[in-house]
Amino acid sequence: GEDHPGEETDYGRDAPPGLQREAAHYFGYVYFRQVKDPSVKRGYFQKSLVLVSRLPYVNLFQCLLQLIAPEYFDKLDPCLEAVCSEIDQWPLPVPGRMLNLPLMGVVIQVRVPSRVDKLGSSPDKPVNQENLLPAPLVLSSVYELDLFRCFQPVLTHVQLLWELMLLAEPLVVLAPSPAVSSETVLALTSCLAPLKYCCDYRPYFTIHDSEFKEYTTRTQAPPNIVLGVTNPFFIKTLQHWPHILRLGELKMAGNGTWWEASLSQGRVIRATKWGEGCWGTDLGAGRS
């Protein structure tokens, strides 16, 4: 919707540092679908739906894409027109306030954190649930990822990774998919909360990005940035970077799944996760 007088000032004053609007970057939240289709030349139907915002509401926007994208792929533009019409009626994101956001027959209920929230305190309980039919979809956070799930492959080295983020060290995350790359980079940059990670980061970086030559050159020191990549080509082109975190492909082992993860300088971490793999999502997030 259109900006309201004083909206930017009020939000910037009341929102925590990590949830401020980005003045220099946009966040792109992506839902990607790939389905086998013999009628297509490449053998697959591929389509993406991208939500662009200056707000780092990772959890909320990924939830929106999960609701919108399947319908959009079936009904195309009329679906987006209806969705945009509903979103235009949403209230402003006021820090400290619980929001009821109707969308496609569902009411999403989520609270925007405030700068004055106390660490460790319980968030406000949803209100007026009895008046919402069907029952609302309550999100525990507008932005927080499941850090334990994201860090599980490297759990024993979380303190080292936290120190690298605190010191703004250059770091490459090589992951098996854009979803894993995005979540890992976002988890790393958010682990400093309530402090804000103030350097640049790219949850999903490719060889087509405009800064590719700048970041791969050996004539100058790597910049203070966290890069999430999936192309094995980066193993060679970025091998001069001081810190590289590799997350291997998931492999089945009996009734569970396991993966290998390694950090630069020869330190190897192995982790085991029983049950279903934790990377089974086609959602990702980027920043440019």
C-alpha positions as CSV (number, residue, x, y, z in Angstrom):
1,G,0.0,0.0,0.0
2,E,1.0,3.7,-0.1
3,D,3.2,5.1,2.6
4,H,1.5,6.9,5.4
5,P,2.8,10.2,6.9
6,G,5.2,9.5,9.8
7,E,5.1,5.7,9.1
8,E,8.9,5.4,8.4
9,T,9.8,7.6,11.5
10,D,7.5,5.7,13.9
11,Y,8.5,2.2,12.7
12,G,12.2,3.1,12.8
13,R,11.9,4.5,16.3
14,D,10.0,1.5,17.7
15,A,11.4,-1.5,15.9
16,P,14.5,-3.4,17.1
17,P,17.7,-2.9,15.2
18,G,17.5,-6.2,13.4
19,L,14.1,-5.5,12.0
20,Q,14.7,-2.0,10.6
21,R,13.8,-1.4,7.0
22,E,16.8,-1.8,4.7
23,A,17.5,1.5,2.9
24,A,20.2,0.1,0.5
25,H,18.9,-3.5,-0.2
26,Y,15.8,-5.5,-1.0
27,F,15.1,-8.9,0.4
28,G,13.8,-11.4,-2.1
29,Y,11.7,-14.4,-0.8
30,V,11.4,-17.2,-3.3
31,Y,9.1,-20.2,-3.8
32,F,10.5,-22.4,-6.6
33,R,8.7,-25.3,-8.2
34,Q,10.1,-27.9,-10.5
35,V,7.9,-30.6,-11.9
36,K,8.6,-33.3,-14.5
37,D,6.8,-32.4,-17.8
38,P,7.6,-34.4,-21.0
39,S,5.9,-31.7,-23.1
40,V,8.5,-29.2,-22.1
41,K,11.8,-29.2,-24.1
42,R,14.0,-29.4,-20.9
43,G,11.8,-32.1,-19.4
44,Y,10.7,-30.0,-16.4
45,F,8.2,-27.3,-15.7
46,Q,10.0,-24.6,-13.7
47,K,8.4,-21.5,-12.1
48,S,9.2,-19.2,-9.3
49,L,7.1,-16.7,-7.2
50,V,9.2,-13.9,-5.7
51,L,8.1,-11.6,-2.9
52,V,10.3,-8.4,-2.6
53,S,10.4,-6.3,0.5
54,R,12.7,-4.0,2.5
55,L,11.6,-5.7,5.7
56,P,13.5,-8.9,7.0
57,Y,10.3,-10.7,8.0
58,V,11.6,-14.1,6.9
59,N,9.2,-16.3,8.8
60,L,6.1,-14.3,7.8
61,F,7.0,-13.9,4.1
62,Q,7.9,-17.6,3.7
63,C,4.5,-18.4,5.3
64,L,2.8,-16.2,2.7
65,L,4.6,-17.8,-0.2
66,Q,3.6,-21.3,1.0
67,L,0.0,-20.2,0.9
68,I,0.1,-18.1,-2.3
69,A,2.4,-20.0,-4.6
70,P,0.5,-23.3,-5.1
71,E,-2.6,-21.3,-6.0
72,Y,-0.7,-19.0,-8.2
73,F,0.8,-21.8,-10.2
74,D,-2.7,-23.1,-10.9
75,K,-4.6,-19.8,-11.4
76,L,-1.8,-17.4,-12.4
77,D,-2.5,-13.6,-12.5
78,P,-6.1,-13.6,-11.2
79,C,-4.8,-15.2,-8.0
80,L,-2.1,-12.5,-7.6
81,E,-4.6,-9.8,-8.2
82,A,-6.9,-11.1,-5.4
83,V,-4.0,-11.6,-3.0
84,C,-2.7,-8.0,-3.6
85,S,-6.1,-6.6,-3.0
86,E,-6.2,-8.4,0.4
87,I,-2.7,-7.3,1.3
88,D,-3.6,-3.7,0.5
89,Q,-6.1,-3.8,3.3
90,W,-3.7,-5.0,6.0
91,P,-2.8,-2.8,8.9
92,L,0.6,-1.2,9.2
93,P,3.4,-3.3,10.9
94,V,3.4,-1.5,14.2
95,P,6.1,-2.8,16.6
96,G,4.6,-4.3,19.8
97,R,1.2,-4.9,18.2
98,M,-0.4,-8.3,17.3
99,L,-1.6,-8.2,13.7
100,N,-4.4,-10.1,12.1
101,L,-3.7,-10.6,8.4
102,P,-6.5,-12.1,6.3
103,L,-5.3,-14.0,3.2
104,M,-7.0,-16.5,1.0
105,G,-9.5,-17.6,3.6
106,V,-6.8,-17.8,6.4
107,V,-6.1,-15.2,9.1
108,I,-2.4,-15.1,9.9
109,Q,-1.8,-13.8,13.4
110,V,1.7,-12.5,14.3
111,R,3.3,-10.0,16.6
112,V,5.9,-7.5,15.4
113,P,8.6,-7.2,18.1
114,S,9.3,-3.8,19.7
115,R,12.5,-2.1,20.8
116,V,11.3,-2.1,24.4
117,D,10.6,-5.8,24.6
118,K,12.5,-7.5,27.4
119,L,14.8,-10.4,26.6
120,G,13.5,-13.7,27.8
121,S,10.0,-12.4,28.4
122,S,7.0,-14.2,26.9
123,P,5.3,-12.5,23.9
124,D,1.8,-11.2,24.2
125,K,-0.8,-13.9,23.7
126,P,-3.0,-13.7,20.6
127,V,-6.2,-11.8,21.3
128,N,-9.8,-12.1,19.9
129,Q,-9.2,-15.6,18.6
130,E,-12.8,-16.6,19.5
131,N,-14.0,-14.0,16.9
132,L,-11.9,-15.4,14.1
133,L,-13.3,-18.3,12.1
134,P,-11.7,-20.4,11.0
135,A,-9.1,-20.5,13.7
136,P,-6.1,-18.2,12.9
137,L,-2.7,-19.4,11.8
138,V,-0.5,-18.2,14.6
139,L,3.1,-17.6,13.9
140,S,5.5,-17.7,16.8
141,S,7.7,-15.0,15.2
142,V,7.6,-12.6,12.3
143,Y,11.3,-13.1,11.5
144,E,13.0,-15.8,13.6
145,L,14.3,-19.1,12.0
146,D,14.7,-22.4,13.9
147,L,18.3,-21.8,14.8
148,F,18.8,-25.3,16.2
149,R,17.7,-26.9,13.0
150,C,19.8,-24.5,10.9
151,F,22.9,-25.1,13.0
152,Q,22.5,-28.8,13.7
153,P,25.2,-29.9,11.2
154,V,27.7,-27.5,12.9
155,L,26.4,-27.4,16.4
156,T,29.7,-28.0,18.1
157,H,31.3,-25.0,16.3
158,V,28.5,-22.5,16.9
159,Q,30.7,-20.4,19.2
160,L,33.4,-20.2,16.5
161,L,30.8,-19.2,13.9
162,W,29.3,-16.6,16.3
163,E,32.8,-15.1,16.8
164,L,33.3,-14.9,13.0
165,M,30.0,-13.0,12.7
166,L,30.9,-10.7,15.6
167,L,34.2,-9.9,14.0
168,A,32.6,-9.5,10.5
169,E,35.0,-12.0,9.0
170,P,34.6,-13.0,5.3
171,L,32.7,-16.4,5.2
172,V,31.5,-18.6,2.4
173,V,28.7,-21.1,3.0
174,L,28.7,-23.9,0.4
175,A,25.4,-25.7,0.6
176,P,23.6,-28.4,-1.4
177,S,20.5,-26.2,-2.3
178,P,19.5,-22.5,-2.3
179,A,17.1,-23.2,0.6
180,V,19.9,-24.5,2.8
181,S,22.2,-21.7,1.7
182,S,19.7,-19.0,2.5
183,E,18.6,-20.4,5.9
184,T,22.2,-21.0,7.0
185,V,23.4,-17.4,6.1
186,L,20.3,-15.9,7.7
187,A,20.8,-18.0,10.8
188,L,24.4,-16.9,11.0
189,T,23.6,-13.2,10.7
190,S,20.8,-13.4,13.2
191,C,22.7,-15.2,15.9
192,L,24.1,-11.9,17.1
193,A,20.6,-10.7,18.3
194,P,19.8,-8.3,19.9
195,L,22.8,-6.8,18.1
196,K,22.5,-6.3,14.4
197,Y,24.9,-7.8,11.9
198,C,25.9,-4.6,10.0
199,C,28.1,-6.0,7.2
200,D,26.8,-7.2,3.8
201,Y,25.5,-10.7,3.3
202,R,24.0,-12.6,0.4
203,P,21.9,-15.7,1.3
204,Y,22.1,-17.0,-2.2
205,F,25.0,-15.8,-4.5
206,T,25.6,-17.0,-8.0
207,I,28.1,-16.6,-10.8
208,H,25.6,-14.2,-12.5
209,D,25.7,-11.6,-9.7
210,S,27.3,-8.3,-10.6
211,E,29.9,-8.6,-7.8
212,F,31.2,-12.0,-8.9
213,K,34.5,-10.6,-10.3
214,E,35.0,-8.4,-7.3
215,Y,34.5,-11.2,-4.8
216,T,36.6,-13.8,-6.6
217,T,39.6,-11.6,-7.4
218,R,42.9,-12.5,-5.7
219,T,44.4,-9.0,-6.1
220,Q,42.7,-7.8,-2.9
221,A,41.5,-9.2,0.4
222,P,38.0,-10.7,0.5
223,P,35.4,-8.2,1.6
224,N,33.6,-8.4,5.0
225,I,30.6,-10.4,3.7
226,V,28.8,-13.7,4.2
227,L,28.1,-15.5,0.9
228,G,25.8,-18.4,0.5
229,V,26.5,-20.5,-2.6
230,T,25.6,-23.8,-4.2
231,N,27.7,-24.0,-7.3
232,P,30.8,-26.3,-6.7
233,F,32.7,-23.9,-9.0
234,F,33.1,-21.6,-6.0
235,I,35.2,-24.2,-4.2
236,K,38.1,-23.2,-6.6
237,T,37.3,-19.5,-7.2
238,L,36.9,-18.7,-3.5
239,Q,39.5,-21.0,-2.0
240,H,41.6,-18.0,-1.0
241,W,38.9,-16.9,1.4
242,P,39.9,-17.3,5.0
243,H,36.7,-19.2,6.2
244,I,34.6,-21.7,4.2
245,L,31.8,-23.7,5.6
246,R,30.7,-26.7,3.5
247,L,27.4,-28.4,4.1
248,G,27.3,-31.8,2.2
249,E,24.4,-33.5,0.6
250,L,22.0,-35.4,2.8
251,K,22.4,-39.2,2.6
252,M,20.1,-41.9,3.8
253,A,21.5,-44.3,6.4
254,G,19.0,-47.0,7.6
255,N,15.9,-45.2,9.0
256,G,17.6,-41.8,9.3
257,T,19.6,-39.2,7.4
258,W,23.1,-37.9,7.9
259,W,25.3,-35.3,6.3
260,E,28.9,-34.1,6.5
261,A,29.8,-30.5,7.2
262,S,33.3,-29.1,7.3
263,L,34.9,-25.8,8.2
264,S,38.1,-24.4,6.6
265,Q,41.6,-25.3,7.9
266,G,40.8,-29.0,8.0
267,R,38.3,-29.1,10.8
268,V,35.6,-31.7,10.0
269,I,32.2,-31.9,11.7
270,R,29.9,-34.9,11.4
271,A,26.3,-34.9,12.6
272,T,23.5,-37.4,12.5
273,K,19.8,-36.6,12.4
274,W,17.2,-39.3,12.7
275,G,13.9,-39.1,11.0
276,E,13.1,-37.0,8.0
277,G,15.6,-34.7,6.4
278,C,15.4,-31.1,7.6
279,W,16.1,-29.5,4.2
280,G,12.9,-30.6,2.4
281,T,11.7,-27.2,1.4
282,D,11.7,-25.2,-1.8
283,L,11.7,-21.9,-0.1
284,G,14.6,-19.5,-0.1
285,A,15.5,-16.0,0.6
286,G,18.0,-13.6,-0.9
287,R,19.3,-10.1,-0.5
288,S,20.5,-7.7,-3.2
